[in-house]
């Protein structure tokens, strides 16, 4: 199930019009998970995912494990003829993703990578404005992505680092919003929040400059801690104007006094901020299965974002601009 498994279980049972959860699999089940299984009357519980894949009554599998096992489990799910939803980015290795892509070529199945920001109404609206031509050609794209607090130590051990578990989603958003590929990246970063991050050869704060194949310039700023909540904003400056989004707040209430105007803070957790996006994404996935329609977020999208992450890491380590072609050839 992984750390997102509980969230997906609740979202599927509470909001999906197409599917019911028949079984779950994990190495162990905590009290919260057991309570959820009872609440939603999930019939079967497995400790080995291969036993779950052997269940002929299961049509669809959600893979929500840590990044090191996503590709292997997904490949076995595809071989078992299951439509597969893989939570977020597939791997830290391009070779693993390419192997998965080869397996997919042998099956007529829907494989969806859970790049949920593509299904956020705010970001989709920004893309629609750009596509409509209302702001002309994009000159500058800015993305702010800051988490409310550091993840757990166990997560930091396995994540691969900030560029691979956090910035990578923004790399995908750059590609999604612009419809162009990233050609070059320059990454600067540091440990500004907590010294323990150094123990995992990682950083907690980064600023990245990217250049797209059409010449558009992009800026991304990432932080592991924004004390005021989950900070997610996008701005595109074009030849004819600008489009921007603000944060989703905990409520729209504002307090007006002689001292000033006070508004609510942004939503705090990812599942709060992107709940509607997750719901829309699930329905899109099931509709794709029913209509045999290619998914909006594919293995190639994850692969291209990974190339950018690898280039960003190389840029940070060598303190120079790195072309994406450098890491692709290697």
Backbone bond lengths (Angstrom), bond angles and torsions (degrees), N, CA, C in turn:
res aa  C-N    CA-C-N  psi(-1)  N-CA   C-N-CA  omega(-1)  CA-C   N-CA-C  phi
1 X - - - 1.470 - - 1.517 112.72 -
2 X 1.331 117.28 -36.52 1.450 118.49 -178.91 1.522 111.58 66.74
3 X 1.333 116.06 -179.24 1.470 119.25 -174.81 1.520 112.71 -71.38
4 X 1.345 117.96 -21.72 1.466 120.80 179.10 1.534 112.19 -94.34
5 X 1.310 117.11 -8.45 1.462 120.30 -175.61 1.516 114.05 -59.37
6 X 1.331 116.10 -42.49 1.473 120.01 179.75 1.531 110.52 -61.70
7 X 1.336 115.33 -42.19 1.467 118.99 179.63 1.522 111.76 -62.77
8 X 1.324 116.64 -43.71 1.459 120.15 179.48 1.532 111.12 -65.05
9 X 1.323 116.97 -38.79 1.466 120.77 177.95 1.532 110.13 -58.52
10 X 1.324 116.26 -48.45 1.465 120.27 -179.99 1.529 111.95 -64.24
11 X 1.327 116.99 -43.77 1.466 120.53 -178.34 1.530 111.27 -64.39
12 X 1.324 116.60 -40.92 1.465 119.92 179.93 1.522 111.21 -65.85
13 X 1.314 116.24 -44.22 1.464 119.64 -176.96 1.531 112.59 -73.60
14 X 1.315 116.68 -33.36 1.462 120.08 -175.89 1.526 113.37 -87.12
15 X 1.350 117.61 -31.01 1.461 118.86 -168.41 1.524 116.07 -126.24
16 X 1.318 118.44 -12.44 1.460 118.45 -176.48 1.527 111.72 -80.57
17 X 1.335 115.37 135.55 1.469 121.38 176.47 1.525 112.22 -93.63
18 X 1.322 116.49 -2.49 1.462 119.69 -170.98 1.526 114.86 -116.38
19 X 1.338 118.15 -23.45 1.466 118.51 -168.31 1.522 112.67 -138.66
20 X 1.317 114.13 154.20 1.460 122.21 170.67 1.524 108.46 -124.85
21 X 1.326 116.12 145.37 1.465 120.48 179.76 1.523 109.34 -83.05
22 X 1.328 116.19 119.90 1.463 121.36 179.66 1.518 112.28 -93.17
23 X 1.354 116.29 -36.74 1.459 119.86 -174.40 1.516 110.78 -149.06
24 X 1.320 115.69 155.17 1.459 122.15 173.20 1.518 108.48 -132.80
25 X 1.342 114.48 157.91 1.459 119.77 179.73 1.522 109.69 -137.54
26 X 1.318 115.78 136.91 1.459 120.94 174.49 1.528 108.17 -159.19
27 X 1.338 115.21 165.14 1.466 119.10 178.65 1.523 110.89 -71.70
28 X 1.327 116.02 -29.75 1.465 121.94 176.37 1.521 108.30 -155.51
29 X 1.318 117.37 161.16 1.462 121.76 -176.00 1.527 109.70 -124.99
30 X 1.342 115.98 117.01 1.456 119.32 178.61 1.529 110.04 -81.64
31 X 1.326 115.38 176.63 1.464 120.33 -175.25 1.524 112.51 -62.28
32 X 1.342 116.55 -39.32 1.462 119.40 -179.79 1.522 110.78 -62.80
33 X 1.330 115.66 -41.54 1.461 119.38 179.36 1.522 110.73 -64.78
34 X 1.320 116.17 -44.39 1.473 120.25 179.58 1.531 110.50 -60.04
35 X 1.320 116.52 -39.80 1.467 120.42 178.86 1.534 110.77 -64.07
36 X 1.342 115.84 -40.14 1.464 119.94 179.20 1.524 111.23 -65.65
37 X 1.325 116.57 -39.76 1.471 120.56 179.88 1.527 110.80 -63.49
38 X 1.324 115.91 -38.58 1.467 119.86 177.37 1.523 110.88 -69.54
39 X 1.328 116.12 -43.51 1.464 121.23 -178.49 1.525 111.52 -58.54
40 X 1.332 116.13 -44.05 1.461 120.33 -174.87 1.529 112.98 -98.95
41 X 1.341 115.88 6.53 1.465 122.63 175.38 1.534 111.69 53.61
42 X 1.331 114.17 45.71 1.465 119.76 175.43 1.521 108.29 -71.02
43 X 1.322 115.91 126.24 1.459 120.68 -169.07 1.526 114.45 -74.18
44 X 1.334 115.97 -44.49 1.464 118.98 -168.79 1.527 112.38 -120.33
45 X 1.331 114.62 146.26 1.455 121.92 -179.25 1.528 108.59 -132.44
46 X 1.329 116.00 125.28 1.460 121.06 -177.73 1.525 110.78 -119.63
47 X 1.348 114.22 152.08 1.463 120.60 174.62 1.533 111.50 -108.83
48 X 1.320 116.16 -13.21 1.469 122.18 176.94 1.527 107.39 -123.40
49 X 1.325 116.86 119.62 1.467 119.66 -173.85 1.528 112.35 -64.48
50 X 1.329 118.18 -24.29 1.462 120.55 179.28 1.529 111.02 -67.77
51 X 1.322 116.66 -29.75 1.475 119.96 174.84 1.526 109.95 -68.15
52 X 1.320 116.61 -38.31 1.469 120.46 177.27 1.529 110.11 -64.24
53 X 1.329 116.74 -43.21 1.468 120.32 -179.09 1.521 112.38 -64.71
54 X 1.322 116.44 -22.37 1.471 120.67 179.85 1.526 112.39 -78.75
55 X 1.324 117.53 -8.65 1.462 122.04 -179.94 1.531 109.19 -75.99
56 X 1.321 116.44 111.27 1.469 121.49 -175.86 1.527 113.09 -68.95
57 X 1.327 118.57 -16.84 1.460 121.66 -178.97 1.530 112.52 -84.65
58 X 1.316 116.33 -7.64 1.464 119.93 178.80 1.524 109.35 -91.21
59 X 1.336 115.78 124.22 1.474 121.73 -178.77 1.524 112.66 -96.10
60 X 1.332 115.19 -32.18 1.462 121.03 -170.46 1.525 109.75 -132.51
61 X 1.337 115.97 141.61 1.456 121.03 178.14 1.523 109.57 -124.59
62 X 1.333 115.81 134.74 1.466 122.13 170.88 1.528 107.87 -103.32
63 X 1.324 117.11 124.05 1.461 121.63 179.82 1.528 107.69 -105.92
64 X 1.336 116.08 113.34 1.471 120.79 -173.23 1.528 112.05 -126.25
65 X 1.329 116.79 32.01 1.459 121.32 -178.13 1.525 110.78 -84.18
66 X 1.342 116.41 -175.38 1.464 119.43 175.83 1.527 109.45 -71.59
67 X 1.324 115.83 165.00 1.459 122.03 -169.03 1.533 113.38 -62.36
68 X 1.337 117.70 -27.48 1.462 120.03 -176.01 1.525 113.69 -71.13
69 X 1.318 117.90 -16.65 1.470 119.64 -178.06 1.525 113.61 -117.18
70 X 1.321 117.58 -0.01 1.468 120.55 -176.30 1.524 112.75 -59.92
71 X 1.328 116.98 -48.76 1.465 120.35 -175.58 1.526 111.73 -66.11
72 X 1.330 116.65 -45.01 1.472 119.99 -178.24 1.529 111.44 -61.03
73 X 1.322 116.48 -48.29 1.465 120.12 -179.70 1.527 110.09 -65.24
74 X 1.321 117.26 -40.25 1.470 121.22 179.72 1.522 111.01 -63.14
75 X 1.328 116.93 -42.43 1.469 119.78 178.72 1.523 111.12 -61.77
76 X 1.322 116.68 -42.36 1.463 119.88 178.58 1.523 111.68 -67.46
77 X 1.329 116.91 -33.63 1.462 120.48 176.79 1.527 110.51 -65.63
78 X 1.311 117.19 -43.43 1.465 121.61 177.81 1.526 110.42 -63.24
79 X 1.319 117.35 -43.91 1.468 121.18 178.46 1.527 111.18 -61.90
80 X 1.333 116.09 -28.08 1.473 121.03 178.73 1.528 111.53 -87.07
81 X 1.350 115.94 9.58 1.474 122.80 176.62 1.530 113.40 65.16
82 X 1.320 115.38 39.42 1.467 120.31 176.24 1.535 109.81 -107.76
83 X 1.318 116.91 131.81 1.459 119.55 167.36 1.535 106.79 -62.42
84 X 1.329 117.21 138.38 1.463 119.13 -168.95 1.524 112.62 -130.31
85 X 1.320 114.37 131.93 1.458 123.69 172.12 1.520 106.51 -107.78
86 X 1.333 117.30 118.11 1.455 120.76 -178.66 1.521 109.10 -109.29
87 X 1.304 116.12 119.87 1.461 121.41 -175.92 1.525 111.91 -64.76
88 X 1.304 116.13 117.24 1.459 125.59 171.94 1.527 112.62 59.93
89 X 1.340 116.56 -148.74 1.452 121.28 -168.39 1.525 112.19 -76.41
90 X 1.319 115.30 141.09 1.454 121.13 -162.71 1.525 115.45 -76.58
91 X 1.328 116.69 -38.90 1.461 118.72 -171.28 1.519 111.10 -165.08
92 X 1.334 115.27 166.14 1.458 121.38 171.08 1.528 110.43 -95.65
93 X 1.336 116.18 1.49 1.467 121.66 -177.68 1.528 111.04 -123.19
94 X 1.344 118.44 120.29 1.472 120.59 175.19 1.526 112.53 -57.99
95 X 1.330 117.25 -33.30 1.471 120.75 -179.43 1.526 111.22 -61.10
96 X 1.334 116.42 -40.88 1.465 120.41 -179.80 1.529 110.89 -64.14
97 X 1.326 116.27 -42.56 1.464 119.66 179.91 1.521 110.65 -65.84
98 X 1.324 116.89 -39.68 1.463 120.60 179.70 1.536 111.09 -65.55
99 X 1.326 117.20 -36.57 1.474 120.72 175.68 1.521 110.21 -62.59
100 X 1.333 115.95 -43.36 1.460 120.73 178.27 1.527 110.72 -62.03
101 X 1.309 116.86 -40.49 1.466 121.09 179.70 1.529 110.94 -63.59
102 X 1.317 117.08 -35.80 1.468 120.99 177.61 1.521 111.14 -67.24
103 X 1.336 117.01 -40.02 1.466 121.14 177.63 1.519 110.22 -63.71
104 X 1.313 117.03 -40.32 1.463 121.71 -179.25 1.528 111.97 -62.83
105 X 1.323 117.22 -30.85 1.460 120.91 -179.94 1.531 112.02 -64.03
106 X 1.334 116.55 -21.39 1.465 120.93 -176.78 1.529 112.67 -89.15
107 X 1.336 117.23 -5.15 1.460 121.10 -175.06 1.528 111.25 -130.39
108 X 1.308 116.40 147.48 1.462 121.76 174.61 1.529 108.23 -97.66
109 X 1.330 115.27 70.77 1.457 121.82 -176.27 1.518 110.09 -129.56
110 X 1.326 116.22 156.88 1.457 121.41 176.49 1.520 109.05 -90.80
111 X 1.326 115.27 125.39 1.464 121.19 175.60 1.521 107.68 -120.98
112 X 1.318 115.76 122.39 1.467 121.12 -175.06 1.521 110.00 -119.77
113 X 1.337 116.15 128.50 1.466 121.18 174.52 1.525 108.01 -94.55
114 X 1.321 116.81 127.07 1.455 121.64 -171.79 1.520 115.16 -75.48
115 X 1.318 116.52 61.31 1.468 121.48 175.60 1.527 107.71 -85.35
116 X 1.327 115.10 77.37 1.461 120.92 -164.61 1.524 113.82 -67.37
117 X 1.337 118.99 -22.66 1.468 120.03 -179.32 1.528 111.62 -62.88
118 X 1.335 117.01 -23.94 1.465 120.81 177.18 1.535 111.36 -63.74
119 X 1.322 116.43 -20.74 1.457 120.84 -175.65 1.529 112.31 -104.65
120 X 1.320 116.63 5.36 1.466 120.90 176.28 1.526 109.28 -73.98
121 X 1.307 115.91 131.52 1.468 120.68 -175.64 1.529 112.28 -60.95
122 X 1.343 117.07 -38.04 1.461 120.50 -179.28 1.530 111.29 -63.79
123 X 1.324 115.83 -48.42 1.460 119.47 -177.16 1.530 111.58 -70.95
124 X 1.335 115.81 -35.20 1.471 118.84 176.72 1.526 110.49 -65.11
125 X 1.327 116.56 -35.47 1.465 120.10 177.92 1.524 110.97 -65.94
126 X 1.327 116.73 -38.74 1.465 120.71 176.64 1.524 110.24 -61.15
127 X 1.329 116.00 -45.19 1.467 120.01 178.73 1.528 110.88 -62.36
128 X 1.330 116.53 -42.42 1.467 120.25 -179.93 1.530 111.52 -60.48
129 X 1.340 116.37 -40.11 1.468 120.50 178.31 1.518 110.17 -63.25
130 X 1.332 116.86 -43.74 1.466 120.30 -179.87 1.522 111.11 -64.75
131 X 1.326 116.81 -44.14 1.464 121.07 179.66 1.525 111.37 -63.84
132 X 1.332 116.62 -34.45 1.471 120.85 -178.15 1.525 112.70 -68.19
133 X 1.339 116.72 -18.76 1.458 120.65 -179.12 1.516 114.22 86.69
134 X 1.342 117.84 3.58 1.460 121.26 -176.04 1.532 112.99 -62.10
135 X 1.336 116.79 -30.24 1.475 118.76 178.68 1.530 111.24 -110.05
136 X 1.317 116.23 13.29 1.461 120.45 177.70 1.527 112.13 74.43
137 X 1.320 116.64 -152.00 1.463 122.06 179.00 1.531 110.18 -81.64
138 X 1.323 116.38 139.96 1.465 120.86 179.85 1.523 110.51 -70.17
139 X 1.334 115.93 128.14 1.460 121.44 175.93 1.524 111.81 -104.46
140 X 1.354 115.74 -41.74 1.465 121.31 -179.42 1.532 108.99 -136.20
141 X 1.324 116.26 131.42 1.469 122.04 173.68 1.522 107.63 -118.16
142 X 1.334 116.32 126.04 1.462 121.29 178.01 1.525 109.87 -118.37
143 X 1.326 116.23 133.12 1.465 121.59 175.81 1.524 109.07 -126.90
144 X 1.321 116.13 126.72 1.461 122.70 171.73 1.517 107.84 -108.48
145 X 1.337 116.26 124.75 1.463 121.21 179.89 1.528 108.43 -139.17
146 X 1.343 114.83 106.76 1.465 120.21 -176.82 1.523 109.63 -132.28
147 X 1.313 115.77 127.62 1.458 121.01 177.94 1.528 110.37 -79.44
148 X 1.327 117.63 156.02 1.463 119.82 179.76 1.523 113.62 -70.20
149 X 1.354 117.14 -27.12 1.463 119.44 179.56 1.522 109.86 -163.81
150 X 1.325 115.31 166.60 1.463 121.16 178.89 1.527 110.69 -61.30
151 X 1.331 117.54 142.71 1.472 119.88 173.56 1.519 110.36 -71.99
152 X 1.312 116.27 177.72 1.465 120.69 -178.98 1.529 111.02 -68.23
153 X 1.334 116.28 158.79 1.462 120.94 178.05 1.522 110.86 -61.61
154 X 1.335 116.36 -38.36 1.458 120.60 179.63 1.516 110.75 -61.61
155 X 1.332 116.94 -38.23 1.459 121.34 178.42 1.521 110.94 -67.54
156 X 1.336 117.06 -43.35 1.458 121.23 -179.04 1.528 111.75 -61.82
157 X 1.328 116.35 -32.70 1.466 120.36 179.51 1.519 112.10 -62.15
158 X 1.339 116.71 -33.64 1.468 121.12 -170.55 1.523 113.79 -107.42
159 X 1.323 118.10 -11.56 1.465 120.35 -167.89 1.523 114.26 -71.12
160 X 1.331 116.71 -27.34 1.458 119.84 -177.06 1.513 112.99 95.89
161 X 1.328 117.11 -9.92 1.457 120.84 178.54 1.511 113.03 112.62
162 X 1.314 115.76 165.44 1.463 122.43 -173.35 1.524 112.88 -57.23
163 X 1.333 118.21 -40.84 1.463 120.16 -178.45 1.529 111.73 -65.03
164 X 1.355 116.54 -27.51 1.462 121.09 -174.44 1.523 113.55 -95.63
165 X 1.318 117.84 -23.80 1.468 118.68 -177.63 1.520 113.20 -112.42
166 X 1.344 116.98 -9.10 1.455 119.55 -177.39 1.532 111.39 -129.48
167 X 1.322 116.46 -61.09 1.472 120.32 -179.36 1.518 111.74 -59.16
168 X 1.332 116.69 -31.14 1.467 120.90 -174.98 1.531 111.95 -58.17
169 X 1.332 117.60 -33.49 1.467 120.31 176.86 1.522 111.13 -67.17
170 X 1.326 115.68 -34.42 1.463 119.80 178.43 1.533 111.08 -74.61
171 X 1.333 116.23 -32.24 1.465 119.14 174.16 1.534 109.61 -61.48
172 X 1.322 115.59 -41.62 1.468 118.79 177.51 1.522 111.04 -64.82
173 X 1.339 117.06 -38.93 1.463 120.02 179.91 1.524 111.37 -64.39
174 X 1.324 116.91 -37.32 1.473 120.43 176.73 1.522 109.50 -59.29
175 X 1.321 117.32 -46.14 1.467 121.95 179.59 1.527 110.55 -65.62
176 X 1.326 116.69 -42.81 1.460 121.50 -177.72 1.523 111.40 -65.56
177 X 1.319 117.07 -47.45 1.458 120.64 -177.09 1.519 112.38 -67.83
178 X 1.333 116.23 -40.59 1.461 120.47 -173.04 1.519 114.19 -89.34
179 X 1.352 116.87 -26.48 1.479 123.37 -172.96 1.529 111.85 65.14
180 X 1.344 116.73 21.07 1.460 121.73 175.72 1.528 109.89 -124.70
181 X 1.322 115.76 158.77 1.460 120.62 179.49 1.524 110.93 -88.21
182 X 1.323 115.68 151.92 1.459 122.37 174.75 1.525 108.64 -80.31
183 X 1.322 116.52 131.56 1.467 120.89 179.92 1.522 112.69 -101.67
184 X 1.335 116.30 -31.27 1.461 119.52 -171.37 1.517 109.78 -152.09
185 X 1.342 116.80 147.24 1.461 120.95 -179.01 1.525 110.32 -141.83
186 X 1.320 115.74 142.46 1.460 122.61 172.76 1.523 106.83 -127.07
187 X 1.338 116.81 121.52 1.461 121.69 -174.97 1.523 111.19 -118.70
188 X 1.312 115.51 131.25 1.460 122.48 172.09 1.518 107.50 -121.33
189 X 1.322 116.69 142.55 1.449 119.23 -179.25 1.509 112.32 -159.21
190 X 1.326 115.39 172.08 1.449 120.09 178.48 1.511 111.57 -169.01
191 X 1.333 115.05 172.96 1.460 121.91 175.38 1.518 106.90 -101.57
192 X 1.320 116.69 99.43 1.453 122.80 -175.35 1.521 112.69 -114.21
193 X 1.329 117.19 -7.97 1.469 121.02 -173.96 1.520 111.90 -108.05
194 X 1.347 116.80 -51.33 1.467 120.54 -175.88 1.519 109.87 -146.50
195 X 1.332 116.89 125.12 1.459 122.33 -177.18 1.527 112.96 -62.88
196 X 1.340 117.19 -22.90 1.464 119.66 -177.72 1.524 111.37 -63.37
197 X 1.332 117.08 -22.65 1.458 120.86 -179.88 1.525 110.78 -60.77
198 X 1.325 116.79 -30.01 1.469 120.69 179.48 1.524 112.05 -62.62
199 X 1.325 116.74 -28.38 1.466 120.71 -179.88 1.525 111.87 -61.82
200 X 1.328 116.61 -22.87 1.461 121.37 -178.92 1.529 111.47 -105.91
201 X 1.353 115.11 18.51 1.460 120.93 179.23 1.529 110.38 52.62
202 X 1.335 115.00 46.11 1.463 121.17 -174.24 1.520 109.72 -130.23
203 X 1.325 115.67 174.90 1.453 123.38 174.76 1.527 108.20 -126.54
204 X 1.318 116.77 164.66 1.467 119.17 179.13 1.527 112.96 -120.88
205 X 1.338 116.91 -2.24 1.453 121.31 -179.44 1.528 109.21 -143.92
206 X 1.331 117.32 137.06 1.464 119.66 -178.16 1.522 111.56 -150.91
207 X 1.321 115.06 149.55 1.460 123.00 170.96 1.524 106.84 -129.82
208 X 1.334 116.42 129.58 1.462 121.14 -175.65 1.519 110.61 -126.43
209 X 1.321 114.92 138.87 1.459 122.31 174.94 1.526 107.85 -114.50
210 X 1.339 116.36 128.66 1.465 120.89 -176.92 1.519 110.13 -128.50
211 X 1.327 114.93 150.22 1.461 121.18 175.25 1.511 108.35 -121.81
212 X 1.343 116.47 131.44 1.456 121.56 -179.44 1.521 111.16 -91.20
213 X 1.328 115.78 166.41 1.466 121.47 -177.20 1.522 112.91 -63.57
214 X 1.341 116.66 -23.21 1.477 120.09 178.71 1.519 112.65 -94.51
215 X 1.341 116.83 3.46 1.452 121.11 178.60 1.512 115.24 98.67
216 X 1.335 118.55 -11.36 1.465 121.39 179.06 1.526 110.60 -59.14
217 X 1.325 116.30 138.23 1.463 122.21 178.81 1.525 109.58 -100.67
218 X 1.332 116.30 140.55 1.468 121.31 -175.57 1.527 110.74 -131.64
219 X 1.318 115.02 146.76 1.460 122.32 176.24 1.524 109.34 -129.83
220 X 1.330 116.24 134.21 1.465 122.22 176.11 1.517 108.08 -128.09
221 X 1.332 117.38 131.71 1.467 119.17 170.52 1.516 109.23 -121.94
222 X 1.326 114.77 131.76 1.465 122.50 -177.43 1.525 110.69 -123.65
223 X 1.325 115.82 141.42 1.455 121.36 173.32 1.522 108.90 -144.13
224 X 1.318 115.86 140.52 1.471 120.72 177.96 1.536 111.95 -77.34
225 X 1.339 117.32 -13.26 1.467 117.92 -178.60 1.524 111.51 -142.36
226 X 1.324 115.36 116.05 1.463 122.73 168.94 1.522 105.61 -119.19
227 X 1.304 117.49 107.99 1.463 121.68 -170.23 1.527 113.47 -61.84
228 X 1.317 117.32 -17.69 1.462 121.85 -175.50 1.526 113.24 -95.14
229 X 1.357 118.34 -4.35 1.455 119.76 177.71 1.521 113.14 134.20
230 X 1.316 115.73 -169.56 1.460 123.00 -175.96 1.530 108.67 -81.53
231 X 1.334 116.41 106.92 1.458 122.41 -170.91 1.524 110.07 -99.08
232 X 1.338 116.49 108.93 1.459 122.09 -175.24 1.529 109.47 -134.47
233 X 1.335 116.21 105.34 1.456 119.95 -177.22 1.528 111.45 -136.57
234 X 1.331 115.13 151.13 1.463 121.95 178.42 1.521 108.88 -135.33
235 X 1.323 115.56 142.44 1.463 121.08 174.81 1.521 108.79 -141.43
236 X 1.330 116.82 133.99 1.464 121.37 174.21 1.528 108.61 -124.50
237 X 1.328 115.74 121.97 1.455 121.91 175.70 1.521 108.17 -101.07
238 X 1.324 116.31 123.27 1.451 121.12 -176.70 1.513 113.22 -117.96
239 X 1.318 115.14 -179.94 1.470 121.03 -177.65 1.525 112.38 -67.95
240 X 1.347 118.09 -21.05 1.462 121.52 -178.11 1.525 113.49 -117.51
241 X 1.319 117.40 -0.68 1.456 118.70 -177.76 1.512 112.05 162.31
242 X 1.323 116.36 -160.10 1.463 121.99 -175.09 1.524 110.29 -142.59
243 X 1.333 116.46 148.97 1.457 122.42 171.94 1.528 107.45 -130.92
244 X 1.325 116.67 140.35 1.450 120.85 -177.04 1.529 110.33 -146.89
245 X 1.326 116.34 159.35 1.465 121.66 174.51 1.524 109.07 -125.58
246 X 1.325 116.25 150.53 1.460 121.40 175.76 1.524 108.66 -107.43
247 X 1.321 116.11 174.49 1.458 120.56 -178.08 1.526 112.36 -72.77
248 X 1.327 115.05 153.23 1.462 121.38 169.81 1.530 107.46 -78.83
249 X 1.319 117.07 120.78 1.455 121.33 -177.37 1.523 111.28 -94.34
250 X 1.342 115.45 160.61 1.461 120.51 179.82 1.523 111.28 -63.75
251 X 1.311 117.23 -27.54 1.460 122.17 169.88 1.520 107.37 -159.77
252 X 1.316 117.30 167.10 1.461 121.50 179.28 1.532 112.22 -92.73
253 X 1.316 116.02 4.63 1.465 120.38 -178.83 1.533 111.28 -67.44
254 X 1.323 116.26 139.55 1.460 122.67 175.00 1.520 108.85 -129.43
255 X 1.335 115.66 141.47 1.457 121.16 179.02 1.521 108.26 -106.52
256 X 1.329 116.56 121.98 1.462 121.97 -179.90 1.536 108.74 -107.51
257 X 1.334 116.29 120.05 1.469 120.85 176.74 1.529 109.09 -137.18
258 X 1.326 115.37 -179.93 1.469 119.21 177.72 1.526 111.77 -67.42
259 X 1.333 116.39 -16.95 1.469 120.37 -179.09 1.521 112.58 -87.65
260 X 1.337 116.54 -13.01 1.453 119.42 -179.68 1.520 111.25 140.05
261 X 1.317 115.33 -169.74 1.468 122.33 -179.74 1.518 108.76 -111.78
262 X 1.319 116.01 127.31 1.462 121.04 -178.72 1.528 109.43 -114.21
263 X 1.355 116.10 127.20 1.469 121.44 177.97 1.522 109.61 -114.22
264 X 1.329 116.22 163.46 1.459 121.71 178.29 1.533 110.77 -67.83
265 X 1.339 114.81 158.45 1.461 121.35 175.58 1.538 109.44 -79.17
266 X 1.346 117.76 162.56 1.464 120.24 174.64 1.525 111.24 -62.24
267 X 1.322 116.06 157.44 1.463 120.70 175.71 1.527 109.18 -58.06
268 X 1.344 115.89 148.95 1.463 119.89 -166.03 1.525 114.06 -93.09
269 X 1.318 118.01 -38.15 1.465 120.96 -173.82 1.525 111.10 -109.57
270 X 1.325 116.27 154.57 1.463 121.37 -178.64 1.519 111.22 -60.27
271 X 1.328 117.65 -39.00 1.458 119.97 -177.59 1.522 110.67 -70.77
272 X 1.343 117.25 -25.55 1.464 120.42 174.65 1.529 110.07 -74.74
273 X 1.319 115.65 -47.93 1.468 120.19 -176.69 1.517 111.62 -65.07
274 X 1.336 117.54 -40.82 1.463 120.48 -172.84 1.525 113.45 -111.93
275 X 1.320 117.32 21.71 1.468 120.46 -178.47 1.521 111.60 -55.17
276 X 1.319 117.11 -49.98 1.458 120.42 -178.12 1.521 111.06 -64.20
277 X 1.333 116.69 -35.70 1.468 120.56 178.16 1.522 110.71 -64.42
278 X 1.341 116.71 -39.92 1.467 120.24 177.39 1.528 110.77 -63.54
279 X 1.316 116.70 -42.04 1.468 121.16 -179.81 1.526 110.07 -63.16
280 X 1.331 117.13 -47.93 1.472 121.87 179.12 1.523 110.44 -61.68
281 X 1.339 115.83 -41.10 1.460 120.22 -179.72 1.524 111.93 -62.41
282 X 1.332 116.88 -42.71 1.464 120.39 178.30 1.524 111.60 -60.27
283 X 1.332 115.83 -45.81 1.459 118.93 -178.91 1.528 111.27 -66.21
284 X 1.330 116.32 -36.61 1.466 120.52 176.59 1.531 110.28 -62.47
285 X 1.326 116.10 -42.52 1.470 121.59 179.30 1.527 111.05 -60.18
286 X 1.328 116.98 -48.38 1.467 119.81 -178.44 1.524 111.53 -68.95
287 X 1.315 117.30 -35.91 1.461 120.47 175.88 1.529 110.47 -63.85
288 X 1.327 116.15 -37.78 1.463 120.39 177.43 1.523 111.15 -62.27
289 X 1.329 116.36 -38.96 1.462 120.72 177.90 1.525 110.63 -65.29
290 X 1.333 116.18 -48.16 1.462 120.85 -176.91 1.526 112.22 -64.71
291 X 1.331 116.84 -32.82 1.468 121.05 -177.90 1.527 113.38 -103.12
292 X 1.344 115.79 4.88 1.468 121.35 -178.03 1.527 110.79 51.25
293 X 1.323 114.32 50.41 1.468 122.41 -175.68 1.525 110.02 -107.92
294 X 1.323 116.70 136.59 1.463 121.48 -178.99 1.528 109.98 -61.24
295 X 1.324 116.38 138.44 1.457 121.47 -177.21 1.524 111.64 -68.95
296 X 1.334 115.07 151.33 1.464 121.35 178.79 1.521 112.04 -71.25
297 X 1.327 117.79 -26.49 1.466 121.50 179.57 1.525 108.80 -125.43
298 X 1.324 115.57 115.69 1.463 121.54 -169.66 1.522 112.70 -114.88
299 X 1.336 115.30 178.46 1.460 121.50 175.02 1.521 111.05 -58.34
300 X 1.317 116.07 -39.56 1.460 119.33 -179.08 1.520 111.52 -64.10
301 X 1.329 117.51 -35.73 1.461 120.04 176.88 1.527 110.62 -62.59
302 X 1.321 116.11 -42.07 1.458 119.96 177.67 1.527 110.89 -66.80
303 X 1.322 116.87 -38.92 1.461 121.74 179.60 1.525 111.20 -63.35
304 X 1.334 117.12 -46.18 1.461 120.25 -178.49 1.533 110.85 -65.46
305 X 1.332 117.33 -38.20 1.468 120.79 177.16 1.526 110.28 -65.29
306 X 1.346 116.31 -36.19 1.462 120.49 178.44 1.522 111.18 -65.80
307 X 1.323 117.33 -40.59 1.466 120.33 176.75 1.532 110.69 -57.64
308 X 1.328 116.07 -41.61 1.469 119.91 179.71 1.527 110.09 -66.00
309 X 1.345 116.93 -39.78 1.467 120.96 178.17 1.526 110.98 -62.70
310 X 1.327 116.63 -41.49 1.466 120.58 178.49 1.526 110.82 -64.53
311 X 1.334 116.02 -40.19 1.462 120.11 177.22 1.525 111.02 -66.14
312 X 1.340 116.78 -38.79 1.463 121.11 178.67 1.527 110.84 -63.30
313 X 1.321 116.28 -42.29 1.469 120.39 178.27 1.523 110.70 -62.46
314 X 1.330 116.15 -44.24 1.464 120.87 179.27 1.521 110.46 -63.95
315 X 1.319 117.43 -40.87 1.454 122.69 178.39 1.521 110.74 -61.48
316 X 1.334 116.45 -45.78 1.461 121.33 -179.82 1.529 110.91 -62.80
317 X 1.321 116.17 -44.64 1.468 120.60 -177.30 1.524 112.31 -68.84
318 X 1.331 116.78 -34.66 1.467 120.65 -175.63 1.526 112.95 -103.52
319 X 1.327 116.95 -0.33 1.464 122.47 177.62 1.530 111.82 51.85
320 X 1.335 114.46 53.07 1.463 120.13 178.54 1.517 110.07 -155.55
321 X 1.311 115.18 165.34 1.457 120.46 175.07 1.526 109.45 -74.71
322 X 1.336 116.70 137.91 1.467 121.56 -177.48 1.521 109.90 -125.32
323 X 1.296 116.22 128.92 1.461 121.19 175.52 1.525 109.56 -79.54
324 X 1.318 116.56 143.70 1.466 120.96 -179.71 1.532 110.36 -62.22
325 X 1.318 116.86 -31.80 1.471 120.97 179.50 1.522 111.43 -59.59
326 X 1.337 117.79 -28.17 1.470 120.56 179.28 1.517 111.90 -62.02
327 X 1.336 116.75 -46.38 1.466 120.21 -177.23 1.523 111.03 -78.34
328 X 1.331 118.10 -29.82 1.456 120.23 176.98 1.520 111.37 -65.21
329 X 1.312 116.90 -41.54 1.453 120.25 180.00 1.514 112.97 -70.46
330 X 1.341 115.47 -26.70 1.461 118.71 178.58 1.525 112.67 -83.09
